């Protein structure tokens, strides 16, 4: 053992000479067990932006500070003048006081308008983005921040903005945009040729450039999942993990030059070549459209049959088609998001939560997950890690619970308010009944977004609430 109390690898190999860590995948298994058991508490290294970005932001910050000082001095001078005029009014003739007060109000309005307080909201927020450049898009008007040495495309995807793109590796030219103002720097080579005329007009690939200063880009952008193109990709099975007797986690990887563009909560169809495709919710974040996860329940469809019969293995090819569906985050409610997953509805709910955390536009997250499947809460480690890492995320794990009782429990914990939005996903009959129970309890239909999934036969539940009589469980 080492002096820290840990077991050294070479000692294990000496005791078990038949074990080969490289060939048996033991190291990968150990790393995964550790990652699932606890969140990664150490921050990943962050690349600082180019020195020119820092200089430009320092210049802006200095200018903003100078304006604030000037405005403060002007406001103090105005307050002294107001004090003097009010003192003069105290000795004036009461008969002329109404006229004098009206004149004072008119003068004060003109004096306030003349104060140097006309900076824009972006200028007022300059101290908060010293290390980041802001990119404004036209014609949509959306904006996002570019941090460190990330590409413009990476920053947009992280912010939940769906720029036009294809491969994300500089081969297809699908992410081409026109630089209207600002300065960029190329951070990686690309094979797609941009002609001399297009370069003079300001065209560049967002996957290969980062921002040196604040930018304005003219670029195509999808506003919703319905605007994303239907994509057909040949992907490879990367990993198959058995979560229980009737459930598998399937991870697939697309080619580097074909990244699936989708909105969190959407579905994709996949299957072996020359076989019917199975439609499943994507259980991962759109921020990584190359590595996709799916929960596959044992059943009669071709994909499930192939997986549970052992006819699919890592490295084999699958046909992927998507995205499908309109389940997704709403842009109108950003105060409290309440996510309710019934059974395997945790798959699209997980995608929504990870995307919401990535774009950081929701103040509070609440997750309820009820299930009566044999595997139980097979993603509890994921919820526990989020609960440990985020102060504004709480979760409750429940056993099989009737929809009316589940709705009453949730409404008791969260009195209906206009700033809430509820996301429901699970078997169709449960989600339909739960939606009706929530509306009967006082919620507006506009506050509910639902994803009914095909029903799955599960064994009878063996217990009730896992957290009965306690507050929402945290990791």
N, C-alpha and C positions, 0 to 999 in steps of 0.2 A: 504494500500500500504506500501511497505517497504521503508526504507530511501533512497534506491538507485533508487526509482521511479518505481519499479517493483511490480506486483500484486502477493500477497502471495497465495499459493494454498489453504490454509485452509480458506481464506476469500472467494474464489470462491465457495468452497464446502458449506460454510455457506449460501451463496446467492442462490445456486442451489443444494439443498439437494438431489434431485433425480438423480444427476449425479454420476456414479461410475467409477472412473478413471481406476481402476484395471480391471473391466470386460468389459468396452466399448472400450478399446484401445485408449483412448483420449491422454494419455501420449505419447504413441508411435507416434501418429499422430503429436503432437506438436513437438516432437524431430525431426521427419522427415522433417517437414516444415522448422525448423530452419537449419537443415543440408543442405537442398536444396537451401535455401535463401542465404547462405554465406559459404565460405570455412572454414574449421577448421584451424584457425590461430595458435592455441597453439600446439606446437609439442608434439607428444605422448612420454611418458616416454621411455627412452632407457636403456636397461639393459647393464651394463658394463660387459666386458668379465672376465673370471677367472683371478685371480691374477697372475697365471703362464703365461698366455698369455701376460699380461702387462710386466712382468719381461723379458720374452723372446724377446719381441719387443723392450724394452728399451736396452737390451744387443745388439741387432742388430743395433739399432740406434746409440749407442755409438761406435760400431765398424766401422759403415759407416762414422761417423764424424771423427774418427781417421784417416781413409783412405783419406778423403777429405783434412784434414790438411796436411798429408804427401804429397799428390799430389800437393797441393798448394805450399808447400815449395820447392818441386823438380822443379815445373814450374818456380818459381821465380829464382832459381839457374841457370836454363837453359837460361833464358832470359839474365841474367848477362853475362854468357859465350858468348852468341851470340853477345851482345853489344861489348864485348872486341875483339872478332874476326873481327867484322866489322870495328872497329877502327883501327886494325892492317892492314886490307886490304887497308885502305885509304892512307897509306904511302908506299904501295908495288909498284913494277915496273909495269906500264900499260901493258907491253908485257906479263907478267905472270898472269894478272888479271883473264882471263877466266878460266885458270886451277885452280887458287885459289878459284874462286867462285864455280866451280864444286866440289872441295874438301869440301868446306863449306856446300854445299847442301847435300852431302853424309853423312858428320858427323852429320848434323842436323837431318836427317832422322833416323839415328841410335840412336841418343840421345832421340828423341821423342818416339821411340819404347820402350826405356828402362824406360820411366816414369811410375810410379805406377797408371795408369788410366784404369785398366782393369776390373773394377767392372761391374757386369751385370746390365741390365735395371731394374731388380727387386730390386737390391741393391740400385740403384740410386733413386728408388721410395719409399724407406723405410720410410722417414719422413711422407709421405702421408698416411701410413697405420699403424700407431702406435697402434691403437685400433682394428685392424683386422688381422686375419690370412688368408693367401692365400692358396687356395686348387688348386693343379694342377691335371688334369685328364689324365690318359693314358688308351687307346692309342690315344685319340682324340687330346690331347695337350691343350684343353680348360682350363681356370682357372677362379676362382671367389673368392670373399672375404666373410669371415664369420664374421659377426658383432654381438657383444653382446653375448647373450646366445641362438641364433637361431641354429636350427639343420643344419647339412650339407645339407640335402634335401631342407629345407626351403630356405637356402641361394642360392642353385643352381637354384631353381624355380624362385626366385626373380631376378636372373641374366639372366633369359631366357634360361637356360641350362636344357635339358630334360633328366634327369637321369632316369634309369629304376626304377619304383616303382609301387605299387599297392594301398594299403590302406593308407599309410602315417601315420599310427598309431601303427605300431609295431606288426601287426597280421599276415601279409601274407609273409613277407620275400622278397618281390619283390625288395626292395631297397638295398639288400645286396651288399656290396663292399669289396674289399681287401685293407687294409692299407699297402702301400708300405714303406712309411717313414713318420715320424712325430708322434705327440702324440694327442690323442683324450680323451674326457671324456663323459661318458654316462649321459644324462640329463633327460631321462625318461625311465621307465620300458617298456618292450615289452614282448608279449606272444610268439612270434616266437622263437623256440629254436635254438641256434647256438652251435653245438657240440664242444667238447674239441679240436678235431683235427683242425676244422675250426678256432677256436679262436687262436690256435698256429700259424696258417697261416696268421692271421691278419684280418679275416673277421669280419664285423660289419654291423649294420643297420644304414644307413645314416639318417633315420628319428628319431633315438634315440640318436645320438651322435653329439657333437659339437667339434670344433677344439681348441686345446690348443696351438699348434704351427703351422707353415706352414706344409702342408700335401701334399703327393702324393697318389692318390687313383686310383686303377684299378677298373673300373666300366663300365657297359653298358650304352650307351647314344644314344638317337635318334637324328640324325642330321637334320631331317626335319619332317613335318607333315606326309609325306608318310611312314616314318619308325615307326610311332606310331601304336600300335596295335588297332584293332577295339574292342571297349569295349561295353558291354551290361549291363546296370545298372538299377535297380529299384529305382527310386527317388520319393520324395514326393513334392507335391506342397507346397511351403512355403508362397507365397504371390501372389496376383493378384491385380494389380493397373490399374484402367482405366485412360488412358491418353487423351482420347477424344472419340467422337462418334463411331469411327471405329478402335480404337487402344487400346491394352492392353499391359502392362508390366507383364510378367510372370517370377516369380523367383522360382526355384526349388532347392532342396537340396539333395545331394547324401548321402548314408550311410557313417559313419565314416571310414569304412574299404574299401570303393570303391570311390576313387576320380577320376574324369574324367581327363585324360591326353590329352591335346590338344594344338595346336599352335594358337596364336592370329590370328583372321580372319577366322578360320575354322567354320564349321557348325555341327549341331547335329540333329538327328531325334528323335522325341518324340511324344507320344500319350498315350491314355488310353489303358489299357490291352485289348487285343482281337480286337483292332481297327487299321486301317492303320496308319503308323507313318507319321508325317509332318516334312519336313526338313527346318530348320531355322538357320540363322547365330547366333552364340553365341555373345551376347552383353556385355560380361564381360571379365575380365583379366584372363589368365591362372594361375596367381599367387594364385588364389583361385578356384581350380577345384572342390570344393565341393558345392559352392553356385554359380549357373549359372542363367544368365538373358537372356530372349528372348523377342523380340518385336513381337506381334501377331496381324496381321491385319485381320479385318473381311473378311471372304471369305467362300468358299464351302468346304474346307478341314475339316476333322473330328475334329482336335484339336480346330480350330477357332470356329466351330459350337458349340462344347461343352462349350467353355469358354464364348462366347457371349450369350449362352442360359442359363448360370448359372448352368450347370451340372458338373462343376469342382469347388472345393473349397479347401482352405488350409487344408493340412493333407491327401488329397487323393493321390493315387499312380499313377505315370506315368512310362511308359517304355522309357528308354533313350538309344540311340545307337549312337556311334561316336568314334572318330571325322571323318568328311568328308571334302573334298575340299583341295585346295592347295594355297588359298589366304593367304599371310603372309608377314612379314617384310623381306626385303632383307638385306643381311649382307655386301653388297659391297658399299652402299651409306650411309654415316653417317653425311654428312654436313647439308643438308636441306631436310626435308621430307614434302611434300605437300599432304595433305589428302583432297580428294574431295568426299563428300557424296551427293547423289541425293536421296531425299525422305527417305525411311527406310533403305537406304544404310548406315545410321549413325550407325546401329547396329554393323556390322563388323569393321567399321572405329573406333568406340569407343574402341573396343577390341584391335585394333592395337595401338592406341594412348596410352592407359593405359599400355600396355606391353612395348612400346618404352620408356615411362617415367620410368617404373620400372627398365629396364636394363640400362638406362642412357647412350646410345651410339650414340645418334643423337644430333647435335648441336642446330638446330632450327626446330620448328614445326609450320606449317601453316595449318589451317583448313578452308575449304569452305563447307558450307552446304546449298544447295538449296532445297526447298520443296514447293509444292503447296497443301499439304494435309490439311484437315480441322483442324488438331491438331497443325499445324504450327511447330515451333521449340520447340518441347516438351522437349528436353534435353538442352535448352539454359542455364539453371542454372548450368549444368555440365561444359559446355564450359566456362561460366563466372568464375566459381571457379578455373579452370585451368589457365585462363588468369590472375586472381588475384594472384595466387600462384607462377606462373612461368614467369620469365622474357623472356624466349625464346619461348613462345607460344602465338600466336595470332589467331584470328578467324574472319570470315566474315559470316554473316547470310543473305541469299538471298531468295527472293520469287521465284516462278516458273520462270526459265530462260531457253531459248532454248540452246541446247548443243553448237552450234557454237558461240553464244554470250558469254556463260559461259567460253568456252575455250579461246576466245579472251581476256576477262577480266582478266583471271588468267595469261595468257602469258604477258599481259601488265604490271601486277604487279610483275611478276617474269620472267625476261629475261632468256631464256634457257641457262643453264650452265651444265657442266658435273657432278658437285657435287650435283645435285638435283635428287630426286626420287619422282615419283607421284603415289599415291595410290587412285584408283577410285572404288567406290561401289555404286550400285543403279540398277534400272530397266534396263534390257538388252538393250532395244532400245536406252535409253539415254546414257548408258556407251559406247556402240558401236560408236555412233555419237560423243561423247565427245572425245573418244580416237583418232578417225580420225582427229578431229579438232586440237588436241594438236600435233599430228605428222605433220599435214600440217603446223603448226606454228613453226616447227623447232625442236621438241623433237624427240629423238631416241626411237624406240619401246622398247629398253632395259631399258629405264628410266620409263616405265609404268608397273604397276601391277594392274590388274583389276579384279573385282568380279561382274559379271553380275548376277542380281537376277531376278526371275520371275516378270513380269510386274504387277503392281497393279493399278486398276482403281481408279482415284481420281477426285474430282470435279474440275471444271475450276478454275484457280488461280484468286485471288481477288486483287492482287497487284504485284508490281515489287520488286526491291531490297529494303530490309529493311534499308540498309545502303547506299542508293544512294547518291553519291556526297561526301561521307565521307571516311575516312581511315578505315582499318579493325577494326571492333568493338571489343572492349575489355570489360571485365566485369566491 
